Amino acid sequence: MSLIERAADKLSKNEIGNFIPGKAPQTVKTSFDPLFLSNNVPPGQKIAKEASASDSLATDSTNRASSSKKTTKKIEIDLENLHRKGIVTLDHSRSEIAEQFRLIKRPLIANAFNPDSGIKNGNLIMVTSSLSGEGKSFCSINLAMSIAMEMDHRVLLVDADVARPSIPASLGFSPEEPGLLDLLRDPQWKIPDVMMKTNVKKLTLIPAGRRHAHATELLASQSMHSILAELAHRYHDRVVIFDSPPLLLTSEARVLAGQMGQIVLVVEAERTTQQTVKEALQQIEACDVINLIYNKARAHSGGGYYGYGYY
């Protein structure tokens, strides 16, 4: 049998060989799938192309999965610990402070949902102070917890004190959680991606997010305007409370103030001077509805209360 005839015989048995005249062919067994012979594409090349396409789909799917942030977290707030700190809780709703915040929230809710009030985005409420340490975060949390007791409304508490967030320590979650600033600087993030549910049924949180050198510019951006519009109108029954930085210490609070429907200014009794309050009010005079909480005032020995007024 000639070398050519021997080679043909090997091919008929599905064997591929390197044929060198005068030497016996070295063979490697393989198998062919008739489907791979379509369009005259060499079998090995076809397999490579199909594997490449499959790998591409797998990689794309992995990328989508890894970039997906729509996994709403839930945190368990230690409500007994909050109560010991003087915060309003559902299980202690008849306390003195709970009654005070019932008085505080009522006109705010009326302004937020009364169509005749003429207040644009009245359900966006910023809580701030002139200086640090006056109790704005304490009041923000209390106001949010009190509104969460409402039958007809839910509340979203946004930690907008992006320089020195204090809500994480109060409510028991990490200050490194993605939040408002991440939402502003990355267009792939959506509002539900940074929301955190809680064991208080009608209370949801948005953390401040990871710090950024241009926080003021982010809060003044068109993205922030769009986010506020969505927060104001996404749910017809929702109040959104922003715990903002102090007005006289940062520029972020002034930027936020121009986009709020209502502002609550916390004034610490026997500490914040009248001149300081006037300077703070000048920073937020663009807002139509400004409310004052007179904080840490003493009605009698051993008791405290929160006064409330309009400006």
LODOGU-61293 format. One line per 5 residues: number of its first residue (from 1); their letters; for each residue x, y, z of C-alpha. Coordinates in nm, 3 decimals, padded with zeros to 5 digits. Each point is the difference from the previous one (the first is absolute). Example, Ala and Ser with C-alpha at 12.3 -4.5 7.8 and 13.67 -1.06 7.14 Angstrom:
BEGIN
1) AS) 01.230/-00.450/00.780 | 00.137/00.344/-00.066
// end
This chain:
BEGIN
1) MSLIE) 00.000/00.000/00.000 | 00.139/00.341/-00.096 | 00.048/00.282/00.251 | -00.295/00.188/-00.151 | -00.223/-00.307/00.027
6) RAADK) 00.111/-00.055/00.357 | -00.077/00.365/00.084 | -00.345/-00.024/-00.151 | -00.062/-00.312/00.203 | 00.099/00.187/00.320
11) LSKNE) -00.235/00.291/-00.079 | -00.289/-00.238/-00.061 | 00.054/-00.124/00.357 | -00.014/00.356/00.139 | 00.373/00.021/00.053
16) IGNFI) 00.210/00.305/-00.086 | 00.367/-00.066/-00.073 | 00.319/00.173/-00.096 | 00.111/-00.180/-00.309 | 00.369/-00.001/-00.084
21) PGKAP) 00.115/-00.211/-00.297 | 00.192/-00.305/00.114 | -00.125/00.015/00.359 | -00.308/-00.145/00.165 | -00.268/00.266/00.062
26) QTVKT) -00.041/00.127/00.359 | -00.367/00.013/00.075 | -00.224/00.188/00.245 | -00.355/-00.123/00.044 | -00.278/00.256/-00.024
31) SFDPL) -00.371/00.009/-00.070 | -00.203/00.223/-00.225 | -00.346/00.135/00.055 | -00.176/00.053/-00.335 | -00.140/00.331/00.131
36) FLSNN) 00.351/00.142/00.025 | 00.053/-00.054/-00.373 | -00.266/00.248/-00.105 | 00.101/00.312/-00.193 | 00.340/-00.157/-00.069
41) VPPGQ) 00.137/00.118/00.336 | 00.287/-00.212/00.133 | -00.117/-00.195/00.306 | 00.256/00.143/00.241 | -00.077/00.358/-00.104
46) KIAKE) -00.373/-00.051/00.041 | 00.045/-00.134/00.351 | 00.219/00.294/00.093 | -00.256/00.250/-00.128 | -00.284/-00.162/00.187
51) ASASD) 00.203/-00.018/00.321 | 00.092/00.366/-00.037 | -00.364/00.102/-00.041 | -00.098/-00.208/00.303 | 00.279/00.152/00.209
56) SLATD) -00.110/00.348/-00.108 | -00.357/-00.063/00.111 | 00.119/-00.140/00.331 | 00.227/00.298/00.060 | -00.273/00.246/-00.090
61) STNRA) -00.241/-00.174/00.233 | 00.260/00.007/00.278 | 00.064/00.371/-00.056 | -00.370/00.077/00.017 | -00.033/-00.202/00.317
66) SSSKK) 00.297/00.168/00.165 | -00.112/00.349/-00.100 | -00.354/-00.054/00.122 | -00.053/00.193/00.324 | -00.373/-00.054/00.036
71) TTKKI) 00.021/-00.201/00.320 | -00.181/00.211/00.259 | 00.156/-00.052/00.342 | -00.192/-00.021/00.322 | 00.134/00.105/00.339
76) EIDLE) -00.129/-00.084/00.345 | -00.022/00.314/00.209 | 00.041/-00.058/00.373 | -00.320/00.175/00.104 | 00.055/-00.047/00.374
81) NLHRK) 00.338/00.165/-00.030 | -00.157/00.289/-00.190 | -00.261/00.040/00.271 | 00.273/00.022/00.264 | 00.156/00.281/-00.208
86) GIVTL) -00.328/00.192/00.000 | -00.113/-00.094/-00.352 | -00.367/-00.054/-00.083 | -00.083/-00.369/-00.052 | -00.319/-00.188/-00.080
91) DHSRS) 00.004/-00.186/00.332 | 00.031/00.321/00.202 | -00.235/00.229/-00.186 | -00.150/00.166/00.307 | 00.319/00.160/00.125
96) EIAEQ) 00.040/00.376/00.040 | 00.234/00.026/-00.295 | -00.237/-00.204/-00.218 | -00.275/00.249/00.076 | 00.228/00.291/-00.083
101) FRLIK) 00.087/-00.143/-00.341 | -00.366/-00.066/-00.069 | -00.048/00.375/00.028 | 00.306/00.067/-00.214 | -00.092/-00.235/-00.284
106) RPLIA) -00.365/00.093/-00.040 | 00.040/00.334/-00.185 | 00.288/-00.144/-00.204 | -00.220/-00.282/-00.124 | -00.285/00.240/-00.067
111) NAFNP) 00.229/00.217/-00.214 | 00.139/-00.303/-00.181 | -00.331/-00.145/-00.115 | -00.246/00.287/-00.009 | -00.052/00.087/-00.368
116) DSGIK) -00.112/00.349/00.099 | 00.321/00.080/00.189 | 00.174/00.112/-00.318 | 00.330/-00.146/00.123 | 00.208/-00.165/-00.271
121) NGNLI) 00.146/-00.332/00.111 | -00.140/00.052/00.346 | 00.082/-00.360/00.092 | 00.375/00.075/-00.027 | 00.095/00.119/00.347
126) MVTSS) 00.352/00.103/00.100 | 00.101/-00.003/00.366 | 00.301/00.217/00.076 | 00.156/00.229/00.261 | 00.224/00.304/00.013
131) LSGEG) 00.293/-00.177/00.165 | 00.097/-00.354/00.090 | -00.119/-00.166/00.319 | -00.344/00.165/00.010 | -00.185/-00.328/-00.045
136) KSFCS) -00.102/00.001/-00.368 | 00.071/-00.372/-00.056 | -00.183/-00.085/00.323 | -00.300/00.197/-00.125 | 00.025/-00.151/-00.349
141) INLAM) -00.017/-00.354/00.136 | -00.280/00.085/00.242 | -00.202/00.168/-00.272 | 00.050/-00.298/-00.232 | -00.099/-00.249/00.270
146) SIAME) -00.308/00.204/00.088 | -00.113/00.022/-00.363 | 00.056/-00.376/-00.035 | -00.283/-00.042/00.253 | -00.247/00.167/-00.238
151) MDHRV) -00.273/-00.216/-00.149 | 00.004/00.168/-00.339 | 00.363/00.095/-00.055 | 00.344/-00.153/-00.029 | 00.333/00.172/00.054
156) LLVDA) 00.343/-00.005/-00.161 | 00.288/00.133/00.211 | 00.295/00.123/-00.209 | 00.334/00.060/00.168 | 00.110/00.311/-00.189
161) DVARP) 00.265/00.098/00.255 | 00.258/-00.129/-00.245 | 00.301/00.142/00.187 | -00.080/-00.135/00.348 | -00.288/-00.251/-00.015
166) SIPAS) -00.128/-00.092/00.345 | -00.308/-00.205/-00.086 | 00.199/-00.325/-00.052 | 00.125/00.005/00.359 | -00.350/00.076/00.132
171) LGFSP) -00.182/-00.267/-00.200 | 00.273/-00.262/-00.010 | 00.134/-00.039/-00.354 | 00.335/00.055/-00.166 | 00.088/00.354/-00.116
176) EEPGL) 00.164/-00.165/-00.303 | -00.332/-00.111/-00.144 | -00.063/00.135/-00.354 | -00.235/00.294/00.004 | -00.086/00.344/-00.127
181) LDLLR) 00.345/00.100/-00.127 | 00.045/-00.332/-00.182 | -00.337/00.055/-00.164 | 00.109/00.345/-00.118 | 00.341/-00.089/-00.141
186) DPQWK) -00.081/-00.328/-00.174 | -00.286/00.006/-00.254 | -00.028/-00.379/00.021 | -00.134/00.027/00.354 | -00.374/00.041/00.044
191) IPDVM) -00.191/00.111/00.308 | -00.111/-00.353/00.103 | 00.366/-00.110/-00.010 | 00.090/00.215/00.302 | -00.321/-00.029/00.202
196) MKTNV) 00.006/-00.198/00.322 | -00.313/-00.149/00.151 | -00.036/-00.020/00.376 | -00.196/-00.199/00.256 | -00.218/00.310/00.038
201) KKLTL) -00.256/-00.080/-00.266 | -00.046/00.344/-00.152 | 00.354/00.129/00.046 | 00.264/-00.026/-00.275 | 00.350/00.150/-00.002
206) IPAGR) 00.248/00.136/-00.251 | 00.353/00.036/00.148 | 00.231/00.289/-00.085 | 00.228/-00.224/-00.204 | 00.375/00.005/-00.045
211) RHAHA) 00.161/00.339/00.040 | 00.088/00.212/-00.301 | 00.215/00.312/-00.030 | -00.264/00.172/-00.217 | -00.305/-00.081/00.211
216) TELLA) -00.140/00.353/-00.030 | 00.019/-00.011/-00.380 | -00.164/-00.343/-00.003 | -00.288/00.127/00.216 | -00.042/00.300/-00.231
221) SQSMH) 00.003/-00.210/-00.318 | -00.280/-00.075/-00.240 | 00.019/-00.360/00.119 | -00.097/00.110/00.349 | -00.288/00.203/-00.139
226) SILAE) -00.125/-00.309/-00.186 | 00.038/-00.219/00.309 | -00.198/00.246/00.213 | -00.275/00.014/-00.259 | -00.023/-00.378/00.000
231) LAHRY) -00.001/-00.019/00.378 | -00.272/00.265/00.020 | -00.235/-00.167/-00.245 | 00.078/-00.373/-00.004 | -00.235/-00.077/00.290
236) HDRVV) -00.300/00.220/00.068 | 00.003/-00.080/00.373 | 00.370/00.038/00.078 | 00.172/00.269/00.208 | 00.373/00.039/-00.069
241) IFDSP) 00.211/00.139/00.284 | 00.353/00.122/-00.066 | 00.237/00.021/00.293 | 00.224/00.275/-00.135 | 00.329/00.154/00.117
246) PLLLT) -00.002/00.317/00.215 | -00.072/00.312/-00.202 | 00.284/00.218/00.121 | 00.275/-00.263/-00.016 | -00.038/-00.150/-00.348
251) SEARV) -00.123/00.099/-00.343 | -00.189/-00.327/-00.059 | -00.295/00.103/00.218 | -00.055/00.323/-00.192 | 00.001/-00.189/-00.330
256) LAGQM) -00.259/-00.246/00.131 | -00.216/00.274/00.150 | -00.078/00.150/-00.339 | -00.159/-00.326/-00.113 | -00.214/-00.082/00.304
261) GQIVL) -00.371/00.048/00.050 | 00.029/00.055/00.375 | 00.287/00.061/00.242 | 00.020/-00.070/00.371 | 00.268/00.203/00.180
266) VVEAE) 00.107/-00.143/00.335 | 00.106/00.264/00.254 | 00.170/-00.105/00.320 | -00.143/00.176/00.303 | 00.233/00.221/00.207
271) RTTQQ) 00.287/-00.054/-00.242 | -00.081/00.121/-00.352 | -00.005/00.379/-00.010 | -00.268/00.205/-00.170 | 00.261/00.135/-00.242
276) TVKEA) 00.104/-00.352/-00.097 | -00.360/-00.095/-00.069 | -00.047/00.309/-00.217 | 00.309/-00.087/-00.203 | -00.123/-00.353/-00.048
281) LQQIE) -00.343/00.117/-00.110 | 00.158/00.225/-00.260 | 00.160/-00.309/-00.155 | -00.337/-00.169/-00.056 | -00.234/00.291/-00.067
286) ACDVI) -00.067/-00.134/-00.352 | -00.217/-00.271/00.156 | -00.360/00.105/00.053 | -00.065/-00.209/00.312 | 00.252/00.012/00.284
291) NLIYN) -00.081/-00.155/00.337 | 00.194/00.031/00.325 | 00.053/-00.261/00.272 | 00.120/00.148/00.329 | 00.205/-00.291/00.124
296) KARAH) 00.128/-00.096/00.347 | -00.221/00.253/00.177 | -00.098/-00.072/00.358 | -00.364/00.029/00.101 | 00.074/-00.099/00.358
301) SGGGY) 00.272/-00.166/00.199 | 00.070/-00.352/-00.122 | -00.213/00.028/-00.314 | 00.073/00.106/-00.352 | -00.213/00.097/-00.292
306) YGYGY) 00.017/00.114/-00.361 | -00.165/00.326/-00.098 | -00.129/00.060/-00.352 | -00.069/00.312/-00.200 | -00.026/00.153/-00.345
311) Y) 00.220/00.256/-00.168
// end
